[in-house]
């Protein structure tokens, strides 16, 4: 693991220049506590981000884990997304037979939209805040929540660039000092079959891991927000790019960061460390239209780990292409095979999981709520920051065509994808990266 340099939070990533001093003061005035100031056994929750991950999954999975909660505030950048949030949450909970009326307690005056919506949600006397906006906002919202003394469920990935990763690491240490729970959206960490597998690896059943291949090949997500895939005349550059954030590198980090961080997190978990170096290549050949601003659709990476093991990751998002989502590793005592549904070891000490398979997307919220109720802080902040950085440095290497060292990416890179001004208006879009041409920053 490399030494992390200190950074100055105050001078970096000024989110909204027009934020009032009173608003900031109100956030800093909230002291950390287990159940806020409302003296109830119900955990009061605020949701920042009314997209599918927050509305269709996050708050519903949270309610599945423990229905003794109340959703009391929602914030989103876009008013139309916010206006439809209640109906989408009700529909999602109905499918799972959850008590919507007992959980949904969001009054109209606690529904906020705009770039400062996160501040207003955080100020609503909460116990827990769910951060489910586009990843570029994550370090900003995370810092505000922790400084306000709130427990945090932070969706993955937690940043899109090295500057954001370092922000998250610093804030995660602050959360630890405050005794706050921070759980990340890398749900597979809460999957019993993978927990059992990693335990066997730690006990030596694989011997020393020598090499591995991580593969995730899926569809092109061409129907994602299909009602917004044609730009309207009234949408500025900034609005268009944020409505299509999944396909905008500065907002999402590209698919290797936004989604394949799951796979790379599992690799780091099994290896017990972050990589020391990465080499990669990739590009875009299919998703080239205006609806897909500047992300790639395929990538190939090779990670070098401290013990000398080389682990490859092949990723793609191409419609009608092959489908795979698995991991194979070779060790001195056997071979490990894992997917998003099972895991086993073949060799001298064979193992195959035979237990229960609870939904890890629910279990991660169960762990969050149990931690808050029990007063035993669970902090996954530094770990998810490091896994996010593993994906980011892979993207940086592939985008530029240059091998990168972990220590350089963490300590020397100046890459910061955050727009200089947070306001709807003109925002020139960088062209899609071209290896050998795109500069390393």
C-alpha positions in Angstrom: 0.0 0.0 0.0 1.4 3.4 -0.8 1.6 6.4 1.4 -1.2 8.9 0.8 -0.3 12.6 0.6 -2.3 15.1 2.5 -4.6 17.4 0.5 -6.3 20.7 1.2 -10.0 20.1 1.1 -11.0 23.7 1.4 -9.0 24.8 -1.6 -10.2 22.0 -3.9 -13.5 21.2 -5.5 -15.5 24.3 -4.5 -18.9 22.9 -5.3 -21.2 25.9 -5.4 -19.7 29.4 -5.2 -23.1 30.8 -4.2 -23.5 28.5 -1.2 -24.4 30.7 1.8 -22.2 30.9 4.9 -25.3 30.2 6.9 -26.0 27.0 5.0 -22.5 25.7 5.6 -22.6 26.7 9.2 -25.8 24.7 9.7 -24.2 21.6 8.3 -21.1 21.9 10.5 -23.3 22.5 13.5 -24.8 19.1 13.5 -23.0 16.8 15.9 -22.6 13.1 15.1 -25.0 10.8 16.9 -26.6 7.5 16.5 -30.3 8.5 16.0 -30.2 12.2 15.4 -32.2 14.5 17.6 -35.7 13.1 17.0 -35.7 10.4 19.8 -37.2 7.6 17.7 -36.2 4.0 17.1 -36.9 4.6 13.4 -33.8 5.4 11.4 -34.4 8.6 9.4 -33.0 8.6 5.9 -32.2 11.2 3.3 -31.7 10.2 -0.4 -29.4 12.2 -2.6 -29.9 11.1 -6.2 -33.3 10.1 -7.6 -32.1 8.0 -10.4 -32.6 4.2 -10.7 -29.8 3.4 -8.3 -31.3 5.6 -5.5 -35.0 5.2 -6.2 -35.4 1.9 -7.9 -32.8 0.0 -5.8 -31.2 1.9 -2.9 -34.1 2.9 -0.7 -36.0 -0.3 -1.6 -33.2 -2.6 -0.7 -32.7 -0.5 2.5 -36.4 -1.1 3.4 -36.0 -4.8 2.6 -33.2 -5.0 5.0 -35.1 -3.2 7.8 -38.6 -1.7 7.3 -38.3 0.3 10.6 -37.0 3.3 8.7 -38.4 6.5 7.3 -37.4 8.3 4.1 -37.8 11.9 5.0 -36.0 13.9 2.3 -35.0 13.5 -1.4 -32.7 15.6 -3.5 -31.8 15.5 -7.2 -30.2 17.8 -9.7 -33.3 17.6 -12.1 -36.8 18.6 -11.1 -38.4 16.1 -13.5 -36.5 13.2 -11.9 -37.5 14.5 -8.5 -41.2 14.8 -9.4 -41.4 11.2 -10.5 -39.4 9.8 -7.5 -42.4 9.1 -5.2 -44.3 7.1 -7.8 -41.2 5.1 -8.8 -40.4 4.3 -5.1 -44.0 3.3 -4.5 -43.9 1.0 -7.5 -40.6 -0.5 -6.5 -41.7 -1.2 -3.0 -45.0 -2.7 -4.1 -43.2 -5.3 -6.1 -41.5 -6.4 -2.9 -44.6 -6.0 -0.7 -43.0 -3.4 1.4 -45.0 -0.9 3.6 -44.6 2.2 1.4 -46.9 4.4 3.5 -45.0 3.7 6.7 -41.7 4.3 5.1 -42.2 7.2 2.7 -42.5 10.4 4.8 -41.2 13.0 2.4 -43.3 16.1 2.5 -43.2 18.5 -0.5 -41.0 21.0 1.4 -38.4 18.3 1.8 -38.0 17.6 -1.9 -35.1 19.6 -3.3 -33.6 20.0 -6.8 -30.6 21.9 -8.1 -26.9 21.8 -7.5 -27.4 22.7 -3.8 -30.1 20.0 -3.2 -27.6 17.9 -1.3 -27.1 20.6 1.3 -30.8 20.9 1.9 -31.3 17.1 2.3 -28.4 16.9 4.8 -29.9 19.7 6.9 -33.1 17.6 7.4 -32.3 16.0 10.8 -31.2 12.6 9.4 -29.5 9.6 10.8 -28.3 8.2 7.5 -27.9 9.6 4.0 -27.7 7.5 0.8 -25.5 9.0 -1.8 -26.6 7.9 -5.3 -25.8 10.7 -7.7 -23.4 10.5 -10.7 -20.0 9.6 -9.3 -18.4 13.0 -10.0 -20.5 14.4 -7.1 -19.6 11.7 -4.6 -16.6 13.3 -2.9 -18.4 16.6 -2.5 -21.6 15.1 -1.0 -19.6 12.6 1.1 -17.6 15.4 2.8 -20.7 17.4 3.5 -22.5 14.4 5.1 -19.6 13.4 7.3 -18.9 17.0 8.4 -22.6 17.1 9.3 -22.2 14.0 11.5 -24.3 11.7 9.4 -23.9 8.0 8.8 -23.4 7.3 5.0 -24.2 4.7 2.5 -22.0 5.7 -0.4 -22.7 4.1 -3.8 -19.8 2.9 -5.9 -17.6 4.3 -7.4 -16.7 7.0 -5.0 -14.8 9.2 -7.5 -13.8 9.6 -11.1 -10.2 10.9 -10.7 -7.2 10.7 -8.3 -8.1 14.0 -6.7 -11.5 12.7 -5.8 -10.1 9.4 -4.4 -7.8 11.3 -2.1 -10.7 13.5 -0.9 -12.6 10.4 0.0 -9.7 8.8 1.9 -9.3 11.9 4.0 -13.0 12.2 4.7 -13.2 8.5 5.6 -10.6 9.0 8.2 -12.6 11.9 9.6 -15.7 9.6 9.7 -13.7 7.1 11.7 -12.7 9.7 14.2 -16.3 10.7 14.5 -17.5 7.1 15.0 -19.7 7.2 11.9 -20.7 4.2 9.8 -19.7 4.3 6.1 -20.8 1.5 3.9 -20.0 1.3 0.2 -22.2 0.0 -2.6 -19.8 -2.9 -3.5 -22.4 -5.4 -2.5 -20.4 -8.5 -3.2 -18.4 -7.8 -0.1 -21.6 -8.8 1.8 -22.1 -12.0 -0.2 -21.6 -15.0 2.1 -20.3 -17.2 -0.7 -17.5 -14.8 -1.5 -16.8 -14.1 2.2 -16.4 -17.9 2.6 -14.1 -18.1 -0.4 -11.8 -15.3 0.8 -11.6 -16.9 4.2 -10.4 -20.1 2.5 -7.8 -18.1 0.5 -6.6 -16.5 3.8 -6.2 -20.0 5.3 -3.9 -20.9 2.5 -6.1 -23.2 0.4 -4.9 -21.5 -2.8 -1.3 -21.3 -1.7 0.3 -18.3 -3.4 -1.8 -16.7 -6.2 0.3 -16.5 -9.3 -2.0 -15.2 -12.0 -5.7 -14.5 -12.8 -8.2 -13.4 -15.4 -11.2 -11.2 -14.5 -13.8 -10.9 -17.3 -16.9 -8.8 -17.6 -18.6 -8.6 -21.0 -22.1 -7.2 -21.2 -24.6 -5.4 -23.3 -24.3 -1.8 -24.5 -27.0 -0.3 -22.2 -28.5 1.3 -25.3 -31.9 1.6 -23.6 -30.6 3.5 -20.6 -32.8 6.6 -20.1 -34.1 6.1 -23.5 -36.5 9.1 -23.0 -33.4 11.3 -22.7 -31.1 9.9 -25.4 -32.0 12.7 -27.9 -30.8 16.1 -26.9 -33.5 18.8 -26.6 -32.9 22.3 -27.7 -33.4 23.8 -24.3 -30.7 21.6 -22.7 -27.3 23.3 -22.3 -24.0 21.4 -22.7 -23.8 20.8 -18.9 -27.4 19.6 -18.6 -27.1 17.3 -21.6 -23.9 15.7 -20.3 -25.3 15.2 -16.9 -28.5 13.7 -18.2 -26.3 11.3 -20.1 -23.8 11.0 -17.3 -23.4 7.2 -17.7 -21.7 7.8 -21.0 -19.8 11.0 -20.1 -16.3 10.3 -18.8 -16.0 13.3 -16.4 -19.3 12.4 -14.8 -19.1 8.6 -14.6 -15.4 7.7 -14.9 -16.2 5.5 -17.9 -17.7 2.0 -17.5 -14.4 0.5 -16.1 -14.8 2.8 -13.1 -18.6 3.1 -12.9 -19.5 -0.6 -13.1 -16.4 -2.8 -13.3 -15.2 -1.5 -10.0 -17.2 -4.4 -8.6 -15.0 -6.9 -10.3 -11.7 -5.1 -9.5 -12.8 -4.8 -5.8 -13.2 -8.6 -5.7 -9.7 -9.0 -7.2 -8.2 -6.6 -4.6 -10.1 -8.4 -1.8 -8.8 -11.8 -2.8 -5.3 -10.6 -3.4 -5.3 -8.7 -0.1 -3.8 -5.6 -1.6 -4.0 -3.0 -4.3 -2.0 -3.4 -7.5 1.4 -1.7 -8.0 1.2 -1.2 -11.7 -1.3 -1.4 -14.6 -1.0 -1.6 -18.4 -4.0 -1.3 -20.8 -5.6 -0.6 -24.1 -9.1 -0.1 -25.4 -11.4 2.1 -27.4 -14.9 2.6 -28.8 -16.2 1.2 -32.0 -20.0 0.7 -31.4 -21.3 3.4 -29.0 -20.2 6.3 -31.1 -23.4 8.4 -31.6 -24.3 11.6 -29.8 -26.3 9.7 -27.1 -22.9 8.3 -25.9 -20.8 11.4 -25.4 -17.2 10.1 -25.0 -16.9 6.8 -23.1 -15.4 3.7 -24.5 -17.1 0.3 -25.1 -14.1 -2.1 -24.6 -11.0 -2.2 -22.5 -8.2 -4.7 -21.6 -6.0 -4.3 -18.6 -3.2 -6.1 -16.9 -2.6 -5.4 -13.2 0.7 -6.3 -11.4 0.3 -7.1 -7.7 3.0 -6.9 -5.0 3.7 -10.6 -5.0 4.4 -10.6 -8.7 1.0 -12.0 -9.8 -0.4 -10.6 -13.0 -4.2 -10.3 -13.1 -5.9 -9.3 -16.4 -9.3 -7.7 -16.7 -11.2 -7.8 -20.0 -14.3 -5.6 -20.1 -16.8 -4.6 -22.7 -20.3 -3.1 -23.1 -21.3 -4.1 -26.7 -24.8 -5.1 -27.7 -25.1 -8.6 -29.2 -21.5 -9.4 -28.1 -20.6 -12.3 -25.8 -21.7 -12.3 -22.1 -19.4 -13.2 -19.3 -18.9 -12.1 -15.7 -16.4 -14.3 -13.9 -12.9 -14.6 -12.3 -10.3 -17.3 -12.5 -7.1 -17.4 -10.5 -4.2 -19.9 -10.4 -2.3 -20.6 -7.2 0.4 -23.0 -6.1 -2.2 -25.2 -4.5 -5.2 -24.9 -6.8 -7.4 -22.9 -9.0 -10.1 -20.5 -7.9 -13.3 -19.9 -9.9 -15.8 -17.2 -8.9 -18.7 -15.4 -10.5 -21.5 -13.2 -9.2 -23.5 -16.3 -8.2 -21.0 -18.9 -6.8 -17.4 -19.7 -6.0 -15.1 -22.7 -5.6 -11.5 -23.9 -5.3 -10.2 -26.9 -7.2 -6.9 -28.5 -6.2 -5.2 -29.8 -3.1 -7.8 -28.3 -0.8 -11.1 -28.2 -2.8 -13.9 -25.9 -1.7 -17.4 -25.2 -3.0 -19.9 -23.0 -1.2 -23.1 -24.8 -0.2 -24.8 -22.2 2.0 -27.5 -19.7 1.6 -27.5 -16.9 -1.1 -29.2 -13.8 0.4 -29.3 -10.8 -1.9 -26.1 -8.9 -1.3 -27.7 -5.7 -2.4 -30.0 -6.1 0.6 -27.3 -7.4 2.9 -25.1 -4.3 2.5 -28.0 -2.2 3.8 -28.7 -4.7 6.6 -25.0 -4.2 7.7 -25.4 -0.5 7.5 -28.6 -0.3 9.6 -27.4 -2.9 12.1 -24.2 -0.9 12.6 -26.1 2.2 13.3 -28.5 0.5 15.7 -25.8 -1.2 17.6 -23.6 1.8 17.8 -20.6 -0.1 16.3 -19.3 1.9 13.4 -18.5 0.1 10.2 -16.2 2.0 7.9 -15.6 0.8 4.3 -14.5 4.3 3.0 -10.8 3.8 2.5 -11.3 0.3 1.0 -13.8 1.5 -1.6 -11.6 4.5 -2.4 -8.7 2.2 -3.2 -10.8 -0.1 -5.3 -12.1 3.0 -7.2 -8.5 4.1 -7.7 -7.7 0.6 -9.1 -10.3 1.2 -11.8 -9.3 4.8 -12.4 -5.7 4.0 -12.9 -6.7 1.3 -15.3 -8.7 3.8 -17.3 -5.8 6.3 -17.2 -3.3 3.7 -18.5 -5.6 2.5 -21.3 -6.7 6.0 -22.3 -3.1 7.1 -22.7 -1.5 3.8 -23.8 1.0 4.1 -21.0 1.8 1.8 -18.0 1.2 3.5 -14.6 2.5 2.9 -11.1 0.1 3.0 -8.2 2.4 5.4 -6.3 2.5 7.8 -9.3 -1.2 7.8 -9.8 -1.9 8.4 -6.1 0.9 10.9 -5.4 1.9 12.7 -8.6 -1.1 12.7 -10.9 -2.9 16.1 -11.1 -6.0 14.7 -12.9 -9.2 16.4 -11.7 -12.2 16.0 -14.0 -14.5 18.3 -12.0 -15.9 21.1 -14.1 -14.6 24.5 -13.0 -18.1 25.9 -12.7 -21.2 24.1 -11.5 -24.0 25.8 -13.5 -26.0 24.8 -16.6 -24.4 26.4 -19.6 -21.6 25.9 -22.1 -19.2 23.0 -21.4 -17.0 21.8 -24.3 -16.9 18.0 -24.3 -13.5 16.3 -24.6 -13.2 13.9 -27.5 -13.1 10.2 -26.7 -9.7 9.2 -25.5 -7.1 7.8 -28.1 -4.2 5.8 -26.8 -0.9 7.3 -27.7 -2.6 10.7 -28.2 -4.5 11.4 -25.0 -2.1 13.1 -22.5 -1.3 11.6 -19.1 -2.0 14.1 -16.3 
